[in-house]
């Protein structure tokens, strides 16, 4: 209730301010407009500067997170690639191959084991406490230092992952407790890498090389010198979790569900999660950066400050231009409205929000536009009446041709003493002319087909071998249809197609619905047309499309052209016609018109 009251009061206040402004003179409007524009420019600049600063700072933090992430990912991959390279150098060195041989004297074997222990011990010192051990199938077991004892109860061949070790040539074991590796009483070992060793001459499996990496060395991979930055490693399978995240947060519980991109958590931390894939494992690297420790070093901010000063300095010029637009915009709108009138958007009215001299100008334009609209409407009505008169003339143009043809048939039947047939033709002719006397411009498709069938019935008395077929979808029978369209096309086929034809004469009518169009085909197997004759007919039809109001003079194919002209006057560009004819084979006429309710909008012929 209170919100609605406040909203109503605010609208009333703004409307009052607007009304006072619109009733000011141009001079007072100019001063007020300049002052409001200046205040708006200062506010806009402040908002833009705040957005730029925020986006720049956020972009800097994200780049920092990605940089640390890429640096650590490269370091971790490089570390384990180095371990793998070292392992293969050890496995296939000559002295290592000798240890795995069975045919070696006891004294020689002891000597090789001492040398191997010393070498592996030096490697342990060199690699910051990583332990190296050799387990041969001949029973020899050597570790790098004496301080860590091998657990002789560990049988690698009994491990669940032994088959995977043989298949891949290596296996990584992580975790604590039962998965502590090959040493006794050292649950702090976090990662043990097993390599299968083969004799490089016979390729026979001879033993295993084991590298054990303590947890502290993995944590060293996560060390960073950046203040307010923490990293963690996570094994998707749950076998490893090296976390260096801050303890006073709930980040560890949220990281599992975080997406693999940079997100903000707890309104303070930027967290990035990415997947590291190596030949040993697949880990998720988590990088956390505290925004409080980030500083922006962006020279763009300096340019922003300078830009603000320049903007304020140029503000008066901008305001002056705005005032000028206040005076010129209505005139430009009037020019655009006149262009609309020229493009037949007659009767356009401009919204008048001005109460000064500019308002009087707009009122005058609106009165002028209304007067032009009234005159055009009168002219359109006269043009429409003229078009209807032309259509009626075209309809009356068909009837004489049909009557003359029918009278010839009746005369022929009487001369041949076929009085009953002549009477039948007269009755059918009477029905057809009663149909023609109807004033309806539109009938149903059913009525048009019935009319055409009656005509064909008369024509069978003239052409003995005449047959006709009609294929029309029953759902279309009640479709509104322009009167006297099919019969002139059929009459054209009989008059021009079947002259001097000795064999069977066939006419087919096909009407189908094609998407939202009505597709009509009238086809005969008559004489067809020569290429020159067909080209001439196409030229005349194009002339009808270009000037549909032109009177059709008596000529060949008057029926086709009459139908095309009436169709185009009714449907305009939505009407399509196609005539295909081959001399000696026949003619097919295709018409395509919109369904009911989709006839073209009437356009004035001025």
C-alpha positions, -999 to 999 in steps of 0.1 A, spaced: 0 0 0 28 24 10 49 14 -21 19 22 -44 14 55 -27 50 65 -30 51 54 -67 20 75 -74 35 105 -57 68 101 -76 50 99 -110 29 130 -101 61 149 -92 79 139 -124 49 148 -145 47 182 -128 84 189 -134 80 179 -171 49 201 -176 67 231 -161 97 224 -184 76 221 -215 59 254 -208 91 273 -204 104 295 -232 133 284 -253 158 305 -234 149 291 -200 148 256 -215 183 260 -228 197 271 -194 179 243 -175 190 217 -201 226 227 -198 226 225 -160 209 191 -160 232 178 -187 263 188 -167 251 171 -135 242 140 -155 276 139 -172 294 141 -139 272 112 -125 277 91 -156 315 96 -155 316 85 -119 296 53 -127 318 45 -157 350 50 -137 337 27 -110 328 0 -135 362 3 -152 380 1 -120 361 -29 -108 365 -48 -140 402 -40 -143 408 -51 -107 389 -83 -113 407 -90 -145 441 -85 -128 432 -110 -101 420 -136 -126 452 -132 -147 472 -136 -115 454 -168 -106 458 -182 -141 495 -174 -141 501 -192 -109 480 -221 -120 500 -224 -153 533 -221 -135 524 -248 -110 509 -271 -136 541 -269 -156 563 -275 -125 543 -306 -114 543 -321 -149 580 -314 -153 588 -330 -119 571 -363 -128 584 -363 -163 619 -360 -147 611 -389 -124 600 -411 -154 631 -402 -174 653 -411 -143 635 -443 -138 640 -455 -174 677 -446 -173 681 -466 -141 661 -496 -153 681 -501 -185 716 -491 -173 742 -519 -175 748 -523 -138 710 -525 -131 706 -552 -158 734 -572 -142 716 -572 -108 686 -588 -123 706 -616 -139 705 -650 -123 738 -665 -135 761 -643 -113 784 -654 -85 776 -647 -49 806 -624 -45 798 -605 -77 762 -601 -67 772 -587 -32 795 -563 -49 768 -552 -73 743 -548 -45 767 -526 -25 773 -504 -56 736 -502 -63 728 -493 -26 754 -465 -27 740 -452 -61 704 -453 -50 713 -436 -17 730 -407 -36 699 -404 -57 678 -401 -25 700 -373 -13 699 -356 -47 661 -357 -49 654 -344 -15 645 -377 3 628 -396 -25 635 -433 -19 647 -457 -46 645 -495 -43 651 -525 -67 631 -557 -63 644 -585 -86 626 -617 -94 658 -636 -86 653 -626 -49 675 -596 -48 661 -565 -30 681 -533 -27 672 -500 -11 690 -467 -12 694 -461 27 697 -483 57 674 -461 78 643 -473 59 637 -511 60 620 -530 33 588 -549 42 596 -584 30 560 -594 35 550 -571 6 545 -593 -25 539 -570 -55 524 -599 -75 496 -603 -49 485 -567 -53 450 -559 -68 466 -537 -93 494 -561 -104 477 -569 -138 475 -531 -145 512 -528 -136 521 -555 -162 498 -540 -188 511 -504 -185 547 -510 -174 541 -487 -143 516 -481 -115 511 -453 -90 500 -462 -55 489 -433 -32 475 -431 3 483 -441 38 477 -471 61 476 -503 41 487 -485 10 520 -472 25 543 -488 -2 571 -513 4 586 -499 36 578 -509 72 563 -485 98 564 -454 75 527 -444 69 539 -409 59 549 -422 24 522 -408 1 532 -419 -34 549 -450 -46 557 -455 -83 563 -491 -95 582 -498 -129 585 -531 -146 621 -539 -156 628 -562 -186 660 -577 -198 669 -555 -228 683 -585 -247 655 -611 -242 627 -586 -231 620 -611 -203 605 -595 -172 633 -595 -145 620 -573 -116 607 -539 -105 621 -504 -97 603 -486 -70 604 -448 -64 588 -436 -32 580 -398 -29 572 -385 6 543 -362 12 566 -333 21 581 -334 -14 546 -332 -30 538 -302 -7 570 -286 -19 556 -286 -54 528 -264 -41 550 -238 -25 545 -203 -38 562 -170 -29 530 -150 -35 514 -136 -4 477 -145 1 480 -175 -23 473 -211 -15 474 -243 -36 460 -278 -32 460 -311 -51 430 -334 -52 427 -369 -66 393 -374 -82 394 -410 -71 400 -401 -35 435 -415 -32 454 -382 -27 445 -350 -9 473 -325 -5 458 -293 9 475 -261 17 443 -240 19 437 -215 47 423 -231 78 398 -204 88 376 -210 58 351 -236 46 368 -239 11 378 -275 14 341 -285 17 331 -264 -13 360 -273 -37 345 -308 -45 315 -292 -62 332 -262 -78 334 -260 -117 367 -261 -136 371 -223 -140 378 -192 -118 350 -185 -94 346 -163 -63 340 -179 -29 331 -164 5 331 -129 -11 369 -129 -6 387 -157 -24 392 -163 -62 393 -201 -67 405 -218 -98 402 -255 -104 420 -272 -133 428 -308 -142 464 -320 -146 470 -352 -166 503 -370 -167 513 -406 -175 512 -413 -138 479 -398 -126 451 -373 -131 449 -346 -104 429 -315 -98 450 -285 -90 432 -259 -69 445 -223 -67 432 -199 -41 440 -162 -41 428 -138 -14 417 -105 -30 429 -85 0 465 -91 -10 460 -80 -46 470 -46 -59 462 -31 -93 491 -19 -113 472 -7 -144 483 24 -163 448 24 -178 435 40 -146 457 70 -153 442 74 -187 407 71 -172 415 100 -148 428 121 -176 398 111 -197 375 123 -170 392 157 -169 390 160 -207 353 149 -206 344 176 -182 363 202 -202 344 192 -234 310 190 -216 299 225 -224 305 218 -261 284 186 -258 256 205 -240 255 232 -266 252 205 -293 223 189 -273 204 221 -271 208 225 -308 194 190 -313 164 200 -292 156 226 -318 165 205 -349 152 171 -339 115 180 -345 124 194 -379 143 162 -387 113 141 -375 91 161 -399 114 153 -427 114 116 -418 76 117 -417 74 132 -451 97 104 -464 72 79 -449 44 96 -468 64 94 -500 68 56 -493 29 53 -492 26 53 -454 -2 78 -458 -18 96 -429 12 93 -405 8 115 -374 37 128 -353 35 128 -315 35 164 -302 51 169 -268 60 205 -273 40 235 -261 61 262 -278 67 273 -314 79 238 -323 45 224 -312 27 247 -336 50 234 -364 41 197 -356 4 205 -354 5 220 -388 22 190 -403 -4 166 -387 -32 186 -402 -15 185 -436 -9 147 -434 -46 141 -425 -58 161 -455 -35 141 -478 -48 108 -464 -84 118 -470 -77 127 -506 -58 94 -512 -86 73 -497 -111 89 -521 -88 82 -550 -83 46 -539 -121 41 -538 -124 54 -573 -96 31 -584 -112 1 -568 -145 7 -585 -126 10 -618 -108 -24 -612 -141 -41 -604 -155 -28 -637 -125 -42 -656 -129 -76 -640 -166 -77 -650 -156 -68 -686 -131 -97 -686 -158 -121 -673 -182 -111 -701 -154 -115 -726 -155 -153 -721 -192 -160 -728 -193 -153 -766 -166 -178 -773 -183 -205 -753 -217 -197 -769 -204 -198 -805 -187 -232 -798 -219 -247 -783 -242 -235 -811 -218 -251 -836 -222 -284 -817 -261 -281 -816 -261 -273 -853 -239 -303 -861 -262 -327 -840 -293 -314 -857 -278 -319 -892 -268 -354 -882 -304 -361 -870 -294 -365 -834 -322 -345 -820 -321 -361 -785 -285 -352 -781 -292 -317 -794 -319 -314 -767 -295 -326 -740 -269 -301 -751 -295 -273 -751 -306 -283 -715 -270 -283 -704 -264 -250 -721 -293 -235 -703 -279 -247 -669 -245 -232 -677 -260 -198 -687 -281 -197 -655 -249 -203 -637 -232 -175 -657 -260 -151 -649 -253 -154 -612 -237 -121 -599 -214 -139 -574 -178 -131 -579 -168 -160 -555 -182 -195 -555 -170 -228 -540 -145 -251 -558 -173 -277 -559 -195 -254 -580 -167 -245 -603 -159 -281 -609 -195 -289 -616 -197 -261 -641 -166 -273 -658 -179 -309 -660 -211 -297 -676 -190 -279 -702 -170 -311 -709 -202 -331 -712 -212 -308 -741 -178 -311 -757 -181 -349 -758 -207 -344 -784 -182 -325 -805 -152 -348 -798 -160 -385 -797 -127 -396 -783 -127 -370 -755 -120 -383 -720 -113 -363 -689 -102 -370 -653 -106 -349 -622 -84 -355 -591 -93 -330 -563 -88 -334 -525 -123 -337 -509 -112 -314 -481 -109 -286 -507 -143 -288 -522 -158 -260 -501 -129 -237 -505 -139 -202 -519 -129 -200 -556 -129 -173 -582 -157 -179 -607 -150 -191 -643 -113 -201 -639 -112 -238 -649 -137 -238 -678 -117 -213 -699 -85 -234 -694 -103 -266 -705 -119 -248 -735 -84 -236 -745 -72 -272 -745 -101 -283 -767 -100 -254 -791 -62 -253 -797 -49 -287 -785 -73 -311 -801 -76 -295 -836 -67 -321 -862 -59 -347 -835 -69 -382 -847 -62 -402 -815 -78 -402 -781 -81 -367 -766 -76 -366 -728 -78 -337 -703 -69 -340 -666 -76 -316 -637 -55 -318 -605 -60 -296 -575 -40 -301 -543 -31 -281 -512 7 -273 -511 16 -258 -477 -5 -227 -475 -11 -225 -513 -37 -240 -537 -20 -258 -566 -41 -262 -598 -30 -282 -629 -49 -285 -662 -31 -308 -686 -40 -322 -721 -23 -345 -746 -31 -323 -775 -9 -307 -802 11 -286 -779 29 -254 -789 60 -247 -809 89 -229 -790 82 -196 -808 45 -198 -800 52 -207 -763 77 -178 -760 52 -154 -775 26 -165 -749 50 -161 -720 58 -125 -733 21 -116 -733 17 -130 -698 46 -109 -685 29 -79 -701 -2 -87 -680 18 -88 -648 34 -55 -657 1 -37 -666 -28 -57 -652 -54 -30 -661 -47 -31 -698 -76 -44 -720 -71 -78 -736 -75 -76 -774 -89 -106 -793 -60 -130 -801 -49 -166 -797 -53 -182 -762 -77 -155 -750 -90 -180 -724 -55 -184 -707 -47 -147 -708 -82 -138 -694 -77 -162 -665 -42 -149 -658 -53 -113 -659 -83 -119 -635 -61 -139 -611 -34 -112 -610 -59 -85 -604 -73 -105 -575 -41 -119 -559 -12 -97 -572 23 -110 -566 9 -139 -545 -4 -155 -578 20 -177 -599 15 -193 -633 36 -218 -652 29 -230 -688 48 -261 -701 42 -272 -737 59 -295 -762 48 -297 -798 31 -330 -805 29 -340 -768 5 -316 -751 3 -287 -727 3 -283 -689 -9 -251 -672 -1 -247 -635 -16 -221 -612 -7 -214 -576 -29 -191 -554 -31 -184 -517 -59 -200 -497 -89 -181 -485 -81 -149 -465 -47 -145 -480 -55 -124 -511 -33 -94 -516 -41 -61 -499 -58 -37 -523 -34 -10 -536 -45 23 -551 -37 28 -588 -31 66 -587 
